[in-house]
Amino acid sequence: MVFSSTIFLFGFLPLSLLIYYVMPLKGRNLVLFLLSMAFYGFGEPTYILVMLFSITVAYLTGFPIGKYRESNPKRAKAWLILSVCLNLGMLLFFKYTNFFIENLALIPPLAEVLQPMEGLTLPIGISFYTFQILSYSIDLYRGSTDTQRSYISFGAYVALFPQLIAGPIVRYRDVDDQLITRRHSVDKFSSGVSRFTVGFAKKILLGDSLAAVYAYLGTVYTVEPTTLTAWLMVLCYTLHIYFDFSGYSDMAIGLGRMIGFEFLENFNYPYLASSITDFWRRWHVSLSSWFREYVYIPLGGNRKGLPRQFFNMGVVWLLTGFWHGASWNFVLWGVFYFIILALEKVFLLKWFDKNTATRTLGHIWALLLVGMGWMIFDHTTLSEAFSVIGGLFGIGTAGFASATVGYELLRALPLLAVSVIAATPFPAKLLAGLETSRPRWTVLRPVLIGFALLLSVAYMVSGTFSPFLYFIF
């Protein structure tokens, strides 16, 4: 089940909210746990057992970790290692087994022995909920949080349906108090509805429309590769993945508010970044901060000299790429960013900060490299990715443009213009400014939200099924 579906919007969501608010406060975590299981099981009933196994392992090992972390750190660490190994083992098995088998089978002596496991599919959201579980075990060992004694409350945290499938990755210590008590109000619920609608509109009206244009341009580029087609492909995909993923995060944050939770922001206008370093402070913040806190800093961070810092960065970005999928294009994507970030660390960041002109160049540098990176990210066949990247500079193309791509540009121009503006703070600032300077205009916000919801629903009903891109991770 996905948020952008009629069964969720007109069935599961209203029924869930009704049951949740009818239930007394003490029973609401149980309701959330059961509803989240139903939400997950709608698409993957078999893999509910995988999630319950991970939840149970982390819950049970949490008791000895919390008990021994001060009196017997070695014993606590042993229990931590058990929890981490079992949960990571589940992720590695389901996500990477066939990847390793297929690559080892390229070695002639192993080709006849190793065969991919048939029927082994990736449980939806396992990358996200596994990282949430690990944050609980590690923070508990560090003493950053207390042992959760309620299985229901812990299960509700892991399986919470607003952010179960594609994040944001919610660390346990950020919501542990909210699991016990959280504030519900009309204003908070209304804010949640508004935020959900904004994300819904970003996904349906912009993200899906851009995806359709991108898919068509990909076909055009295969038949008649031109430089303009390559640039339009990069632009469309760059905007599409932002509106698709940030739209999901907005919907998750909005749904959380409807039931009293406050999740941390996951995006901060990443395409305004002044460098690649700045971009990764703004894009998928929950994943970046997770790797920084649980991998980069424990490895030594930047405390042990530049060579060791580069090693730590390399590990983080290799894992970041591999986290996104069991394919070599994701590994290369991670290495791509490691090289760029290392260059910025050595000298580029200082140069970008010199004056307005260099900061502008830093912004152009970031946008260009991010766009090129998305081509590596999207194409599992690397030759196709490099073909499009080369096309940006006229390499391997049949010319600058063609009549077909020129026509497509004219058709897509309004969509691209709206999308570029929507990827900046301008619309939000404009609306806030109008509400401040003209109080009577405060009625404009609910009117716009209602219109966006109706228009998005109309597009959703008339369109084809379009899952969120990050579901596959």
N, C-alpha and C positions, 0 to 999 in steps of 0.2 A: 504494500500500500504506500502511495506517495501523497504528499501534501497537495500536489496539483492534480487531483483527480476528483471526480464527482462523488465517489463513494466516501472519500475522506471528508470533503467539505460539507456534504449534505447528509451524511450518515454517521460516520465514526466520530467526528469532532463534536457536533451538537449533542449526541448521545453521551459522549464521554464527559463533557462539561456539565451536563445535567446530573449524571450519576455522581460526579466529583463534588458538586456543590450541595447535593441532597445529603451526602454522607457526612456524619459528624466529623469534626476536626481530627480526632484520634484515628479514624479509619481511612483518612484520605491517602496515606502512603500505600496502604493495601490496595486501594482502588487504582492508584497510579501504576503499581506493580502489575496488577492483573490486566489493566487496559493496555499497558505497554507490551505485555506478553501476547495479547490478542492482536495488537498492531503488527508486531514482528511476525507472529505466526500466520497472519493472513497471507504473506508472501512466501515464507519459508518455515512451515510447521516443523519439519524435521530438525532444523538447526536451532530450534528453541532449546533442545537438550545440550547443544554445544555452549550456548550462552549460560544456561543454568549451571553447567559444569564449571565454567570460568568464575561465575558469581560465587558458587559454593566453595571453590578452592580458596579464593581470596578472602572470603568471609571467615572460613575456619582457620586458615593460617594467620589471620589477623589477631586472634586471641593470644597465641604464644609470642608473636612479634611484639605486641603491646606489653605482654607480661614480662618478657625477658630483656627488653631493649636497654634497660638501665642495670638490672641486677646481673644479667648474663648476656652481654652483647654478641658473643660468638654464637650462642644458641639462637638468639633472635635473628642473626644474620643467616643462619642455616635455614630457618623457616622462611625468611624473605627470599632466599635463593630458590627454595622449593616452589613458592608461589609464582615467582617470576618465570622460572623454567617451565612450569606446567602451562601457564597462560601464554607465554611466548611460543611454547611448543605447539599449542593449538593453532596460533596464527601462522607459524611457519609451515605446519603440515598442510593446512587447507589452502594457503595462498601460494606457497612456493615449491611444493613437492614435485608437481609436474614440470615446473620450470627447470629444476635441477636435473630431473630425469631426462628431459628433452635435450639439455645441453651436454650431459654426460654421454648420452647415446650418440653424440657426434663423434666420439672416440670409437674407431672401428671395432676393437675387441668387445666393447660394451653395447654395440648397436643391437645385437640379437638378444642380449640378456635383459636390457632395460626397456620397458614399455610404459608409456603414460598410464596412470590409473584412470580407468573409465568411470564416469559418474561423479568424479571429485570436483565439486563446484565450490566457489567462494561464498561463505555465509555473508550476507549483506551486513555491512557496518562493523565487521569483526575488527578491522584495523582501528576504528574509533573506540569501540567499547573496551578493547584490550588495553589501549593506552590509558583509558580512564581507570581501569582496574589496577594497572601498574602504579598509577599515581597514588592510589590509596595505600597499597602495600609499602611503597617507598617512603611516603610521607609519615606513615605510622612508625616505620623503623627509625626515621630521623627524629621523631618526637614532634612533628609539625601538626599532628592531629591525634585524636583519641580513637580508641577501638570502637567501632560501630557494633553494638550488641544486638541490634535488631536486624534479622535476616531480611525482613520485608523492606525496611528503610534502605538497607544497602542494595537490595535488588532493585528498588525503585530508582536509586541513583544511577546504577549501571544501565538499566533498561529504559530510562525515562524517554518516552516516545518523541517528544519535541526535538531532541538532538541525538537520538539513537543511531540513525542511519548515516548521517554525514556531518556530524559535529554541530556546533563547535565542540572540541575536546574540553570537557569540564573536569577540572581537577577536584578531587573529593573535598579538599580543605576549603575550596571556594563556595561549597554549598552545604557543608556539614551542618551548620547552624540552621539553614533553611529546611533541611530534612526534619528537624525537630519542630521548628516554628517558623512560619512565613506569613507575611502580611498580604491580606486580600482586601481589595477595595475596588470601587467602581472606576475610579480614575486609573488605577493600575491595569484593570481589565481592559478599559477603553484604549489605553496606551498600547497594550498587547495586540488588540485588534488592528489598530492603525499600523503597527510595525509589521504584523503578519501580512496585511494587505499590500504594503509597500514591497515586501519581498515577493509576494505572489505576482504582483504586476511586473516587477523586474524580471522574474523568471518567464512568465507567459508572454508578455507583450514585447519584451526586448530580447531576452536570452534565446527563446525558441525561434523568434523571427531571424535573428542573426545567425543561428545555427542552420536554418534553411538556406539562407544566402550563401553561407560558407560551404555547405555541401554542394550546392549548384556550381559555385566557383571552382571547387575541386574537380568536378567533372569537366568543366570548361578548360581548366589548366592541363588536364591529362590529354585532351584532344588538341588544344591550341595554346601552348604555354606562352604567356607574355609577361612583361615586367609589371604592368598595371594589375594584372590578375593576381600575381604573387603578393603585391602590396595590399590589395583588397582582401585576400585570404587571411593574411596576417592580422589586418585591422579587425575583420569580422570575428575571427576566433579569439583575439585578445579581448574584445568587448563581450563576446558570447560567454566565455568561461567566467568572466567577472560577474556578469548579471546572473548567471546560472548559480554559481556557488555562493556569492554574497546574498543573492535572493533567498537561497535556502537558509543561510545563517540568520537573515532577518526574520524569516518565518519561524525558525526555531526559537529565537529570542522572544518574538511576539507570543508564541504559544506558551513559552515558559512564564511570561508575565501574566497570562490569563489564569494560570494556576498558582501564581504567587512566587515563582522563582525569578531570580535575576541572574542571567548568564553574562559573562564578559563578552565584550565586542570582539569580532573576528576579522573585521576589515576596517581600514581607515583610509579610504580613497587612495588605493595603492598606485594608481596611474598618475598621481601628482608627485611621486617620489623623485628626489633629486639625485639618486644613485641606486644601484642595485642593493646596497646595504640598507638604504632607507626603504626600498621596496619591500624587503623581507621583514621590516618592522611594521609594515602596514598590511601585508597579504597573509591570510590564514594565520593570524596571530597566535591562535591556540596551539597550532602544531609547532610553529617556530619556538614559542616559549617552552613547550614541552621538551623539545630536543635540547634547548639551551640549559634547562634546569636539570634534566635527568640524564643527559649524555655529555654535553660540552663541558659544563662546570665540574662534574665528577671526574672527568678525564684530566682536569687541570686548567681548563679555560685558557685565559691569557696570562696565567701567573708563572709559567715556567719557560719563558723565552719564546722568541718568534718561531723557531723550527717546530717546537712542540705545539705551539698554537696552530700552526698550519696543519700539523698531523691531526689535531683535535677537530679542526674545521673539516678536514677531509673525511674523517669518520662520520661526522654529523651529516655531511651532504651526500655521502654514499648511502647512508641509512635513509635519509630523506627521500632520495630518488627511489630506492628500493621499496620504501614504505608505500609509495604510490602504485606500484604494480610489479608483477613478476614478468618483466620484459626489459630487454637491454636498452630500449629507448629511454626508460625512466632512470636507469643507472647513468646513462650518458647525460641526461638532463641534470642530475645531481652533480656530476663531475663538472659540467658546463658552468654551473653556478659557483662551485667551489673555486674554479680558476678565476672567474671574474671577481669574486669577493676577496680572494687573495691579492689580486692586482690592486683593488681598491684599498685594501688594508696597507699595502706597502707604500703607495704614493698617490693614487688617484683621488682619494677622499680629500687629502690636503689641498690638492690642486683645484678640485671642484669648489671648495669653500673660499677661494681667493676673492672673487667678486661676482657681480650679477651675471656677467657674460659667461664665466666658467660654470656657474650654477645652472644656467640655461643649457649649456652643453652637457652637464651632468644629467639633466632631465631628459634630453634627447638620447643620450647614451643609454639611459635606463629603459626608455620606451622601446628603442630599437632592439636591445638585447633581450628584453622580456618577450617581445614579439617573436624573435627568432627562437627563443627557448620554447615558446608554446608550440612551434612547429615540430620540434623534437618530441615534446610531450605528447602531441596528438597522433603522431605517425609511428606505429610499431615497426613499419618498414622504413629503416633509416634512409635508404636511397630516395624515398619520396620526400622525406623531411628536408634532406640536403638539396633536392631539386627545387623546392619552393624557396629555401633560403638563398640558393644561388640565383634564382629568378629575381630576387629583390635587387640584384646588382646587374641584371641583364645576362647572366651566365646561363647558357642552354635554352634561351627563349627564342621565339620566332619574331620578336620585335617588341616595341614598347607597349602597344595596345592593339586591339582589334575591334571591329564593329560590335561583336557580341558582348565583350566586356565593357565597352563604352555604354551600350544600352543598359547593361546590368548596373553600372555605376549610377546612371541617372535614376533608375528605379529605386536603388537602395539609398540614395543620397539623403532623403528625409529621415529614414531609419538611422543612418549613421550619425547624422547631425544631432538627433534627439539623444542617441545613446552616448555620444561623446559628452554632451552637456550633463546628462544624468549620472555620468561617472565622476562628476565633480560636486563640491558642496554648494554650487550655485543655486539649484532649485530649493534646497532646504533653507539656505540663507535668505533667498528672496521671499519665501513664504513667511519666515520668522520676522523679517523686516516689515512686511505688510501688516502682520498681526500686531507688531509693536507700535508702528506709526498710525495705524488705523484700527482701533480696537474692534470696530464693527466687522472687520474682515476676518475675525476669528471663526466665523461661521464657514469661511471658505475651506478650512481644513477638513471638517467632516464631509462636506459636499464633495471635495476632491477624492477623499478616501472612498466614499460610496460609489462615485463614478468609476474610479479605478477598479474597484471590486467587481462591479457589474460588467465592465468592459473585459476584464480578465476572464471572468467566468464565461462570457460569450465566446471569447477566443478559445478557451479550453474545451468547451463543449463542441465547437465546430471543428477543432483541430484534431490531430492524431496524438496518441499517447507519447509523452516525452519525459522520460525519467530524468532525475537530476544526474549531472555528469559524475559527481563524486560518489554516487551509489556504488560504482564498480570498485572503489577503494576500501 
